[in-house]
Amino acid sequence: MYPIAVALWMVNVPAAAGTFDDGYGDDPTKPLGYALEKAAPLPTHDRKYDMEVGVRVRQVSVPRSILDIWYYDQDDPDWAYIDARPSILGTAMGLEYSLRGDSANGIFYAEWIDSAMKDGYWDDVEEPPDHLDGDYLDPSRGLGMVAFGANYAYEAHMVRSDQTDGRFGLGFMIGGGLGLGVLVGRLDRWGPDDQGNPSYKRFLDGVPADEDKRVPRVFPMVDVNTGLRFRFGERVSWRVEGGLHTLLYYGTSLGVSF
């Protein structure tokens, strides 16, 4: 009889107003928090800036119109090879660490630029034209570049987070910076021989490469960037941007602030 009596007592005794907590969250009249912030609440600090870590992906390339200044292509009526001149392009994947103020941003990055250039014939522009004296270049497997650097970006706010109760923000960003790139891999080179055989014929005949194409191993990374930053809640930011990363590029990045 004792358990039954206790149960009846609990039913009949009214709970004190404002003291009952069923463990299911805040009062229904209060706005719900974001799931991410519930799982990992924002730390309190007295810094005047936020720190952010993120990942980024970029597609880099050299426009064919620029390469046409120095090299012939298949659109030339006397082009000698069966295939078109290769394209210079690649994919950059990396990590970012950012210091984010109200409008000023410092972005530090490290990345790997994976070359997607194929082997092919390169015939330099000259007067008078000689379409049989070009080089045949074959990139080694794993050709690419390790790059790192720092950028400054200014953000002009179009929609501030406080205008949407912290749910969403949008800003226009513009900036630039400098870095350093180190080439990894090699470019095997074939040239024409003394018997008048062009480089592409020697390559197709299986003749060993003449040399590793002498290109600089270290490159400056010059950045000029512009794009949009979208903010979701107080933590997540997503950038869509384009510009110059020594090569022309477009890309995106996703970061989490703390």
Backbone as CSV, one residue per row, in Angstrom:
resi,resn,N_x,N_y,N_z,CA_x,CA_y,CA_z,C_x,C_y,C_z
1,MET,0.811,-1.210,0.000,0.000,0.000,0.000,0.846,1.262,0.000
2,TYR,2.082,1.167,0.482,2.904,2.377,0.590,3.191,3.004,-0.776
3,PRO,3.589,2.260,-1.822,3.838,2.887,-3.132,2.608,3.559,-3.703
4,ILE,1.414,2.953,-3.466,0.188,3.551,-3.999,-0.089,4.880,-3.317
5,ALA,0.146,4.939,-2.021,-0.093,6.182,-1.279,0.829,7.288,-1.752
6,VAL,2.111,6.950,-2.015,3.062,7.958,-2.493,2.642,8.490,-3.844
7,ALA,2.195,7.591,-4.736,1.760,8.012,-6.064,0.575,8.946,-5.979
8,LEU,-0.398,8.629,-5.126,-1.563,9.497,-4.967,-1.177,10.850,-4.409
9,TRP,-0.220,10.857,-3.479,0.238,12.129,-2.900,0.886,13.018,-3.966
10,MET,1.713,12.420,-4.883,2.392,13.192,-5.936,1.391,13.778,-6.918
11,VAL,0.302,13.041,-7.175,-0.705,13.542,-8.111,-1.472,14.712,-7.508
12,ASN,-1.755,14.640,-6.220,-2.613,15.636,-5.585,-1.882,16.890,-5.149
13,VAL,-0.532,16.800,-4.987,0.206,17.974,-4.533,0.583,18.819,-5.740
14,PRO,0.119,20.083,-5.894,0.451,20.923,-7.064,1.902,21.369,-7.020
15,ALA,2.514,21.416,-8.207,3.902,21.885,-8.298,3.937,23.386,-8.136
16,ALA,4.979,23.872,-7.447,5.151,25.318,-7.278,5.403,25.961,-8.624
17,ALA,4.755,27.086,-8.862,4.863,27.763,-10.158,6.303,28.149,-10.435
18,GLY,6.770,27.761,-11.646,8.103,28.168,-12.082,9.215,27.305,-11.567
19,THR,8.878,26.252,-10.741,9.950,25.420,-10.180,10.002,24.055,-10.807
20,PHE,9.011,23.696,-11.660,8.989,22.347,-12.237,9.848,22.301,-13.498
21,ASP,10.750,21.338,-13.612,11.631,21.173,-14.775,11.506,19.746,-15.260
22,ASP,10.909,19.574,-16.432,10.729,18.211,-16.941,11.933,17.715,-17.711
23,GLY,13.009,18.546,-17.835,14.217,18.095,-18.505,14.166,18.157,-20.023
24,TYR,13.107,18.800,-20.584,12.949,18.822,-22.034,13.256,20.188,-22.632
25,GLY,14.065,21.031,-21.964,14.476,22.289,-22.570,13.817,23.482,-21.923
26,ASP,13.901,24.637,-22.617,13.419,25.897,-22.083,11.907,26.011,-22.238
27,ASP,11.393,27.086,-21.637,9.987,27.428,-21.775,9.643,27.526,-23.265
28,PRO,8.497,26.970,-23.712,8.163,27.013,-25.139,8.081,28.400,-25.714
29,THR,7.920,29.429,-24.868,7.831,30.789,-25.396,9.189,31.352,-25.754
30,LYS,10.293,30.694,-25.343,11.635,31.174,-25.652,12.069,30.641,-27.016
31,PRO,12.877,31.428,-27.799,13.326,30.934,-29.110,14.263,29.744,-28.938
32,LEU,14.126,28.781,-29.849,14.972,27.598,-29.801,16.388,27.945,-30.251
33,GLY,17.391,27.372,-29.593,18.776,27.563,-29.990,19.125,26.679,-31.164
34,TYR,20.235,26.984,-31.813,20.694,26.154,-32.922,21.274,24.856,-32.380
35,ALA,21.096,23.782,-33.141,21.541,22.467,-32.681,23.046,22.441,-32.435
36,LEU,23.813,23.081,-33.323,25.264,23.096,-33.165,25.678,23.817,-31.893
37,GLU,25.013,24.931,-31.601,25.360,25.681,-30.412,24.878,24.992,-29.141
38,LYS,23.815,24.183,-29.234,23.375,23.394,-28.098,24.400,22.319,-27.768
39,ALA,24.954,21.699,-28.857,25.920,20.624,-28.648,27.264,21.164,-28.190
40,ALA,27.661,22.332,-28.690,28.955,22.920,-28.326,28.767,24.417,-28.181
41,PRO,28.387,24.907,-27.014,28.105,26.339,-26.826,29.308,27.207,-27.164
42,LEU,29.020,28.410,-27.648,30.080,29.341,-27.985,30.884,29.710,-26.738
43,PRO,32.219,29.666,-26.835,33.027,30.039,-25.674,32.946,31.538,-25.419
44,THR,33.077,31.925,-24.170,33.104,33.339,-23.827,34.554,33.799,-23.778
45,HIS,34.835,34.946,-24.378,36.189,35.491,-24.373,36.092,37.002,-24.531
46,ASP,37.185,37.684,-24.246,37.198,39.133,-24.356,37.987,39.600,-25.571
47,ARG,38.222,38.697,-26.554,38.908,39.093,-27.771,38.016,40.002,-28.612
48,LYS,38.633,40.866,-29.404,37.894,41.712,-30.322,37.781,41.082,-31.700
49,TYR,38.169,39.821,-31.805,38.101,39.112,-33.074,37.768,37.647,-32.806
50,ASP,37.277,36.969,-33.838,37.027,35.528,-33.779,38.119,34.801,-34.536
51,MET,38.387,33.576,-34.139,39.293,32.710,-34.880,38.465,31.693,-35.654
52,GLU,38.973,31.298,-36.809,38.223,30.407,-37.677,39.170,29.422,-38.349
53,VAL,38.757,28.171,-38.448,39.500,27.166,-39.206,38.570,26.639,-40.290
54,GLY,39.146,26.264,-41.432,38.298,25.818,-42.529,39.072,25.075,-43.596
55,VAL,38.339,24.619,-44.578,38.905,23.942,-45.740,38.532,24.739,-46.986
56,ARG,39.339,24.598,-48.031,39.041,25.315,-49.264,39.400,24.478,-50.476
57,VAL,38.667,24.718,-51.564,38.891,24.040,-52.847,38.839,25.102,-53.928
58,ARG,39.825,25.051,-54.841,39.868,26.029,-55.921,40.235,25.353,-57.241
59,GLN,39.686,25.882,-58.307,40.053,25.441,-59.655,40.912,26.538,-60.271
60,VAL,42.162,26.205,-60.642,43.094,27.193,-61.175,43.402,26.865,-62.631
61,SER,43.716,27.902,-63.406,44.002,27.691,-64.832,44.665,28.924,-65.425
62,VAL,45.254,28.712,-66.604,45.750,29.814,-67.430,44.869,29.864,-68.672
63,PRO,44.183,30.978,-68.948,43.309,31.053,-70.129,44.081,30.778,-71.415
64,ARG,43.431,30.102,-72.352,44.078,29.780,-73.627,44.460,31.044,-74.392
65,SER,43.673,32.099,-74.226,43.983,33.346,-74.933,45.325,33.927,-74.489
66,ILE,45.702,33.689,-73.224,47.000,34.161,-72.750,48.124,33.265,-73.281
67,LEU,47.910,31.953,-73.288,48.915,31.043,-73.839,49.148,31.295,-75.330
68,ASP,48.108,31.756,-76.027,48.239,32.036,-77.462,49.260,33.126,-77.749
69,ILE,49.582,33.934,-76.758,50.575,34.993,-76.953,51.949,34.384,-77.205
70,TRP,52.236,33.243,-76.561,53.574,32.658,-76.632,53.645,31.347,-77.419
71,TYR,52.495,30.652,-77.584,52.518,29.332,-78.215,51.409,29.209,-79.257
72,TYR,51.759,28.543,-80.379,50.746,28.237,-81.384,49.799,27.158,-80.870
73,ASP,48.623,27.074,-81.521,47.652,26.043,-81.188,47.082,25.492,-82.495
74,GLN,46.167,24.565,-82.370,45.637,23.892,-83.548,44.834,24.813,-84.466
75,ASP,44.446,26.008,-83.980,43.729,26.933,-84.846,44.646,27.593,-85.872
76,ASP,45.955,27.432,-85.719,46.900,27.924,-86.726,46.843,26.990,-87.936
77,PRO,46.763,27.529,-89.161,46.603,26.664,-90.352,47.773,25.716,-90.585
78,ASP,48.957,26.019,-90.073,50.120,25.165,-90.284,50.499,24.367,-89.032
79,TRP,49.570,24.245,-88.077,49.827,23.466,-86.867,50.262,22.054,-87.259
80,ALA,51.357,21.570,-86.655,51.994,20.344,-87.136,51.473,19.067,-86.485
81,TYR,50.938,19.153,-85.269,50.611,17.937,-84.529,49.121,17.621,-84.644
82,ILE,48.774,16.362,-84.386,47.393,15.934,-84.535,46.508,16.435,-83.395
83,ASP,47.057,16.570,-82.196,46.289,17.010,-81.031,46.524,18.486,-80.741
84,ALA,45.579,19.097,-80.028,45.705,20.498,-79.653,46.760,20.673,-78.565
85,ARG,47.210,21.901,-78.391,48.128,22.223,-77.310,47.462,21.920,-75.965
86,PRO,48.194,21.358,-75.000,47.584,21.065,-73.688,47.146,22.333,-72.963
87,SER,46.274,22.131,-72.004,45.821,23.225,-71.141,46.583,23.189,-69.827
88,ILE,46.803,24.368,-69.256,47.406,24.466,-67.923,46.283,24.704,-66.926
89,LEU,46.020,23.704,-66.095,44.944,23.800,-65.110,45.207,22.811,-63.991
90,GLY,44.487,22.998,-62.885,44.660,22.119,-61.741,43.641,22.419,-60.659
91,THR,43.686,21.616,-59.611,42.783,21.758,-58.467,43.602,21.987,-57.204
92,ALA,43.274,23.039,-56.469,43.957,23.361,-55.220,43.064,22.990,-54.048
93,MET,43.606,22.235,-53.100,42.873,21.834,-51.900,43.728,22.172,-50.685
94,GLY,43.142,22.823,-49.686,43.973,23.241,-48.563,43.188,23.554,-47.310
95,LEU,43.934,24.028,-46.309,43.396,24.397,-45.012,43.614,25.887,-44.783
96,GLU,42.714,26.489,-44.002,42.808,27.908,-43.679,42.715,28.118,-42.171
97,TYR,43.407,29.151,-41.710,43.247,29.661,-40.342,43.037,31.162,-40.469
98,SER,41.961,31.668,-39.890,41.596,33.069,-40.085,41.414,33.781,-38.752
99,LEU,41.751,35.072,-38.764,41.424,35.996,-37.678,40.386,36.951,-38.234
100,ARG,39.201,36.935,-37.660,38.058,37.633,-38.235,37.588,38.737,-37.311
101,GLY,37.763,39.981,-37.747,37.228,41.117,-37.017,35.879,41.516,-37.569
102,ASP,35.441,42.730,-37.227,34.148,43.189,-37.719,34.160,43.327,-39.235
103,SER,35.233,43.887,-39.778,35.350,44.021,-41.234,36.694,43.515,-41.755
104,ALA,37.734,43.578,-40.927,39.064,43.147,-41.352,39.251,41.652,-41.100
105,ASN,39.907,40.982,-42.048,40.136,39.542,-41.956,41.566,39.216,-42.361
106,GLY,42.233,38.411,-41.551,43.525,37.856,-41.908,43.370,36.366,-42.159
107,ILE,43.785,35.908,-43.336,43.580,34.517,-43.741,44.940,33.894,-44.053
108,PHE,45.279,32.823,-43.354,46.528,32.098,-43.565,46.187,30.716,-44.127
109,TYR,46.929,30.279,-45.144,46.560,29.039,-45.809,47.779,28.171,-46.109
110,ALA,47.518,26.874,-46.270,48.479,25.905,-46.782,47.692,24.966,-47.684
111,GLU,48.238,24.645,-48.867,47.458,23.870,-49.818,48.344,23.062,-50.751
112,TRP,47.708,22.121,-51.422,48.346,21.322,-52.466,47.621,21.609,-53.775
113,ILE,48.363,22.011,-54.812,47.796,22.279,-56.130,48.153,21.106,-57.024
114,ASP,47.156,20.329,-57.378,47.344,19.125,-58.180,47.200,19.478,-59.656
115,SER,48.278,19.299,-60.430,48.250,19.648,-61.847,47.445,18.624,-62.640
116,ALA,46.613,19.124,-63.557,45.850,18.261,-64.457,46.314,18.429,-65.902
117,MET,47.497,19.024,-66.098,48.017,19.214,-67.449,48.415,17.870,-68.054
118,LYS,48.037,17.629,-69.302,48.373,16.394,-70.003,49.625,16.597,-70.849
119,ASP,50.175,15.506,-71.320,51.336,15.606,-72.204,50.883,16.169,-73.552
120,GLY,51.818,16.820,-74.260,51.458,17.390,-75.542,52.569,18.228,-76.150
121,TYR,52.239,18.792,-77.297,53.208,19.521,-78.122,53.085,21.023,-77.866
122,TRP,54.239,21.668,-77.662,54.310,23.102,-77.407,55.214,23.740,-78.461
123,ASP,54.596,24.544,-79.323,55.322,25.193,-80.417,55.324,26.696,-80.171
124,ASP,56.498,27.251,-79.850,56.577,28.666,-79.489,56.429,29.557,-80.716
125,VAL,55.810,30.731,-80.462,55.604,31.722,-81.521,56.941,32.352,-81.887
126,GLU,57.212,32.430,-83.183,58.484,33.002,-83.659,58.310,33.518,-85.076
127,GLU,59.240,34.327,-85.514,59.256,34.867,-86.873,60.611,34.581,-87.530
128,PRO,60.620,33.892,-88.670,59.471,33.272,-89.356,59.005,32.027,-88.618
129,PRO,57.757,31.615,-88.764,57.242,30.448,-88.049,57.951,29.157,-88.462
130,ASP,58.199,28.313,-87.478,58.735,26.973,-87.722,57.948,26.023,-86.828
131,HIS,57.000,25.314,-87.422,56.094,24.488,-86.638,56.653,23.109,-86.309
132,LEU,57.899,22.844,-86.670,58.504,21.549,-86.371,59.601,21.627,-85.313
133,ASP,59.828,22.804,-84.743,60.916,22.947,-83.771,60.420,23.013,-82.326
134,GLY,59.149,22.685,-82.097,58.587,22.777,-80.752,59.032,21.643,-79.842
135,ASP,58.703,21.771,-78.564,59.017,20.751,-77.553,57.783,19.895,-77.279
136,TYR,58.033,18.631,-76.972,56.979,17.756,-76.473,57.234,17.570,-74.987
137,LEU,56.233,17.914,-74.147,56.379,17.858,-72.701,55.444,16.800,-72.122
138,ASP,55.979,16.026,-71.193,55.203,14.978,-70.534,55.352,15.140,-69.022
139,PRO,54.303,15.608,-68.314,54.402,15.784,-66.859,54.476,14.442,-66.142
140,SER,55.292,14.382,-65.093,55.386,13.165,-64.293,54.119,12.999,-63.459
141,ARG,53.901,11.773,-63.022,52.772,11.520,-62.143,53.009,12.243,-60.808
142,GLY,51.975,12.913,-60.303,52.121,13.643,-59.056,52.672,15.039,-59.216
143,LEU,52.725,15.550,-60.460,53.182,16.928,-60.662,52.217,17.887,-59.976
144,GLY,52.757,18.798,-59.210,51.920,19.770,-58.518,52.761,20.761,-57.745
145,MET,52.126,21.439,-56.809,52.799,22.494,-56.063,52.280,22.549,-54.629
146,VAL,53.205,22.670,-53.688,52.863,22.944,-52.298,52.935,24.457,-52.107
147,ALA,51.861,25.054,-51.619,51.807,26.511,-51.494,51.315,26.905,-50.105
148,PHE,51.811,28.042,-49.642,51.348,28.603,-48.371,51.515,30.112,-48.435
149,GLY,50.702,30.827,-47.658,50.768,32.282,-47.687,49.739,32.911,-46.768
150,ALA,49.589,34.221,-46.917,48.680,34.989,-46.068,47.961,36.040,-46.910
151,ASN,46.695,36.255,-46.612,45.865,37.242,-47.308,45.202,38.179,-46.303
152,TYR,44.941,39.396,-46.745,44.088,40.325,-46.011,42.823,40.519,-46.844
153,ALA,41.676,40.549,-46.183,40.406,40.767,-46.882,39.541,41.725,-46.073
154,TYR,38.943,42.661,-46.767,37.993,43.594,-46.144,36.584,43.132,-46.488
155,GLU,35.711,43.099,-45.474,34.335,42.658,-45.679,33.379,43.830,-45.520
156,ALA,32.621,44.091,-46.560,31.553,45.087,-46.510,30.239,44.343,-46.259
157,HIS,29.613,44.611,-45.101,28.424,43.859,-44.706,27.211,44.305,-45.516
158,MET,26.555,43.337,-46.117,25.311,43.589,-46.852,24.097,43.240,-45.987
159,VAL,24.193,42.138,-45.247,23.184,41.756,-44.258,23.941,41.373,-42.996
160,ARG,23.746,42.115,-41.924,24.428,41.810,-40.664,23.662,40.735,-39.889
161,SER,24.420,39.919,-39.156,23.799,38.840,-38.389,22.825,39.358,-37.345
162,ASP,23.140,40.535,-36.757,22.237,41.047,-35.724,20.898,41.515,-36.303
163,GLN,20.836,41.703,-37.628,19.566,42.064,-38.258,18.650,40.853,-38.416
164,THR,19.218,39.660,-38.295,18.426,38.429,-38.457,18.460,37.590,-37.182
165,ASP,18.696,38.239,-36.040,18.776,37.538,-34.749,19.838,36.447,-34.762
166,GLY,20.943,36.723,-35.449,22.059,35.788,-35.466,21.893,34.598,-36.379
167,ARG,20.852,34.574,-37.178,20.600,33.404,-38.012,21.393,33.421,-39.314
168,PHE,21.604,34.604,-39.907,22.189,34.675,-41.247,22.887,36.010,-41.432
169,GLY,23.990,35.989,-42.180,24.697,37.208,-42.539,25.288,37.075,-43.930
170,LEU,25.494,38.208,-44.585,26.039,38.220,-45.947,26.958,39.415,-46.099
171,GLY,28.149,39.183,-46.647,29.092,40.268,-46.849,29.849,40.121,-48.158
172,PHE,30.253,41.252,-48.725,31.096,41.287,-49.923,32.536,41.456,-49.480
173,MET,33.442,40.605,-49.987,34.833,40.616,-49.561,35.755,40.918,-50.737
174,ILE,36.809,41.681,-50.444,37.834,41.967,-51.438,39.168,42.091,-50.713
175,GLY,40.222,41.592,-51.331,41.522,41.646,-50.668,42.618,41.045,-51.533
176,GLY,43.736,40.757,-50.903,44.876,40.201,-51.620,45.956,39.769,-50.649
177,GLY,47.022,39.229,-51.189,48.107,38.765,-50.335,49.229,38.141,-51.132
178,LEU,50.177,37.581,-50.411,51.363,36.966,-51.011,51.627,35.618,-50.376
179,GLY,52.299,34.763,-51.115,52.677,33.458,-50.609,53.823,32.891,-51.411
180,LEU,54.084,31.616,-51.207,55.197,30.940,-51.860,54.731,29.563,-52.298
181,GLY,55.115,29.161,-53.511,54.779,27.842,-54.022,56.034,27.083,-54.409
182,VAL,56.090,25.802,-54.065,57.241,24.948,-54.368,56.779,23.829,-55.289
183,LEU,57.387,23.738,-56.476,57.005,22.749,-57.477,57.481,21.362,-57.064
184,VAL,56.598,20.377,-57.234,56.902,18.978,-56.943,56.694,18.184,-58.232
185,GLY,57.610,17.273,-58.555,57.516,16.499,-59.781,58.403,17.090,-60.874
186,ARG,58.206,16.618,-62.107,59.064,17.065,-63.193,58.287,17.093,-64.513
187,LEU,58.876,17.766,-65.502,58.368,17.807,-66.869,59.441,17.221,-67.788
188,ASP,59.202,16.035,-68.316,60.146,15.447,-69.266,59.988,16.145,-70.611
189,ARG,61.142,16.435,-71.243,61.139,17.205,-72.483,61.816,16.442,-73.621
190,TRP,61.150,16.474,-74.786,61.739,15.995,-76.031,61.839,17.178,-76.996
191,GLY,62.953,17.291,-77.704,63.123,18.311,-78.724,63.376,17.655,-80.073
192,PRO,63.417,18.446,-81.153,63.738,17.879,-82.472,65.195,17.421,-82.511
193,ASP,65.487,16.397,-83.352,66.877,15.934,-83.456,67.545,16.492,-84.690
194,ASP,68.812,16.143,-84.875,69.597,16.687,-85.992,69.156,16.135,-87.337
195,GLN,68.420,15.028,-87.350,67.933,14.446,-88.604,66.596,15.046,-89.045
196,GLY,66.096,16.010,-88.304,64.858,16.674,-88.690,63.600,16.030,-88.145
197,ASN,63.760,15.056,-87.231,62.574,14.443,-86.610,62.015,15.371,-85.536
198,PRO,60.739,15.720,-85.636,60.166,16.620,-84.620,60.037,15.913,-83.274
199,SER,59.870,16.695,-82.249,59.847,16.162,-80.887,58.708,15.172,-80.657
200,TYR,57.520,15.446,-81.222,56.391,14.549,-80.997,56.616,13.173,-81.620
201,LYS,57.343,13.115,-82.769,57.647,11.818,-83.382,58.611,11.027,-82.509
202,ARG,59.595,11.697,-81.954,60.549,11.020,-81.083,59.858,10.483,-79.824
203,PHE,58.900,11.254,-79.295,58.138,10.776,-78.135,57.332,9.535,-78.496
204,LEU,56.614,9.587,-79.623,55.781,8.464,-80.033,56.613,7.234,-80.396
205,ASP,57.862,7.440,-80.815,58.751,6.321,-81.136,59.375,5.698,-79.892
206,GLY,59.126,6.266,-78.718,59.651,5.709,-77.477,61.083,6.105,-77.165
207,VAL,61.583,7.157,-77.815,62.932,7.636,-77.540,62.961,8.245,-76.130
208,PRO,63.986,7.966,-75.314,64.062,8.561,-73.968,64.061,10.090,-74.025
209,ALA,63.532,10.711,-72.980,63.472,12.173,-72.919,64.868,12.778,-72.960
210,ASP,64.981,13.945,-73.552,66.264,14.642,-73.615,66.687,15.160,-72.242
211,GLU,65.713,15.667,-71.472,66.028,16.266,-70.177,64.746,16.531,-69.399
212,ASP,64.925,16.874,-68.162,63.839,17.414,-67.353,63.735,18.894,-67.695
213,LYS,62.564,19.315,-68.165,62.359,20.706,-68.548,62.755,21.634,-67.411
214,ARG,63.613,22.567,-67.711,64.124,23.458,-66.670,63.124,24.586,-66.403
215,VAL,62.340,24.387,-65.378,61.388,25.399,-64.936,61.728,25.754,-63.497
216,PRO,61.398,26.955,-63.057,61.695,27.341,-61.668,61.005,26.405,-60.680
217,ARG,61.702,26.120,-59.572,61.128,25.263,-58.537,60.341,26.046,-57.496
218,VAL,60.572,27.336,-57.411,59.891,28.177,-56.425,59.195,29.316,-57.158
219,PHE,57.929,29.530,-56.823,57.124,30.560,-57.470,56.508,31.475,-56.414
220,PRO,56.417,32.763,-56.693,55.627,33.633,-55.799,54.147,33.379,-56.039
221,MET,53.376,33.372,-54.970,51.922,33.224,-55.065,51.304,34.598,-54.812
222,VAL,50.807,35.203,-55.865,50.207,36.537,-55.796,48.691,36.383,-55.800
223,ASP,48.037,36.951,-54.789,46.591,36.796,-54.634,45.861,38.123,-54.783
224,VAL,44.809,38.096,-55.573,43.832,39.184,-55.639,42.467,38.496,-55.615
225,ASN,41.689,38.721,-54.550,40.470,37.948,-54.321,39.250,38.842,-54.180
226,THR,38.130,38.343,-54.658,36.852,39.004,-54.429,35.771,37.937,-54.373
227,GLY,34.752,38.169,-53.538,33.698,37.166,-53.429,32.679,37.527,-52.367
228,LEU,31.863,36.562,-52.006,30.800,36.721,-51.018,31.022,35.764,-49.860
229,ARG,30.702,36.235,-48.654,30.738,35.368,-47.471,29.322,35.266,-46.901
230,PHE,28.877,34.035,-46.707,27.591,33.748,-46.095,27.847,33.221,-44.685
231,ARG,27.128,33.754,-43.715,27.243,33.286,-42.327,25.944,32.626,-41.900
232,PHE,26.084,31.492,-41.233,24.939,30.746,-40.736,25.102,30.586,-39.231
233,GLY,24.232,31.220,-38.467,24.386,31.247,-37.031,25.617,32.051,-36.652
234,GLU,26.186,31.745,-35.513,27.369,32.456,-35.038,28.652,31.699,-35.328
235,ARG,28.543,30.536,-35.962,29.720,29.691,-36.115,30.164,29.481,-37.562
236,VAL,29.243,29.128,-38.432,29.593,28.619,-39.754,29.633,29.752,-40.775
237,SER,30.695,29.773,-41.601,30.783,30.737,-42.702,31.183,29.999,-43.980
238,TRP,30.648,30.488,-45.078,30.892,29.881,-46.394,31.247,30.996,-47.368
239,ARG,32.417,30.890,-48.020,32.858,31.886,-48.992,32.804,31.303,-50.401
240,VAL,32.344,32.131,-51.332,32.400,31.822,-52.761,33.170,32.960,-53.403
241,GLU,34.272,32.649,-54.091,35.151,33.728,-54.540,35.881,33.361,-55.825
242,GLY,36.562,34.336,-56.369,37.372,34.151,-57.563,38.407,35.252,-57.639
243,GLY,39.330,35.120,-58.599,40.365,36.129,-58.762,41.656,35.550,-59.267
244,LEU,42.749,36.031,-58.687,44.091,35.638,-59.106,44.796,34.945,-57.950
245,HIS,45.310,33.755,-58.216,46.121,32.989,-57.260,47.364,32.542,-58.036
246,THR,48.140,33.528,-58.488,49.170,33.403,-59.514,48.530,32.980,-60.837
247,LEU,47.700,31.955,-60.812,46.834,31.601,-61.934,45.432,32.134,-61.640
248,LEU,44.603,32.240,-62.665,43.210,32.620,-62.440,42.491,31.473,-61.731
249,TYR,41.543,31.810,-60.877,40.870,30.761,-60.124,39.440,31.149,-59.779
250,TYR,38.641,30.125,-59.460,37.369,30.293,-58.767,37.277,29.157,-57.755
251,GLY,36.575,29.401,-56.647,36.549,28.363,-55.640,35.639,28.697,-54.471
252,THR,35.729,27.885,-53.434,34.869,28.022,-52.272,35.625,27.573,-51.032
253,SER,35.173,28.022,-49.874,35.750,27.593,-48.605,34.649,27.522,-47.560
254,LEU,34.839,26.637,-46.593,33.875,26.444,-45.516,34.637,26.457,-44.200
255,GLY,34.182,27.314,-43.250,34.912,27.459,-41.996,33.989,27.443,-40.784
256,VAL,34.597,27.149,-39.635,33.908,27.143,-38.344,34.685,28.042,-37.397
257,SER,34.022,28.998,-36.760,34.678,29.945,-35.859,34.592,29.482,-34.426
258,PHE,35.522,29.986,-33.616,35.542,29.649,-32.190,36.187,30.773,-31.408
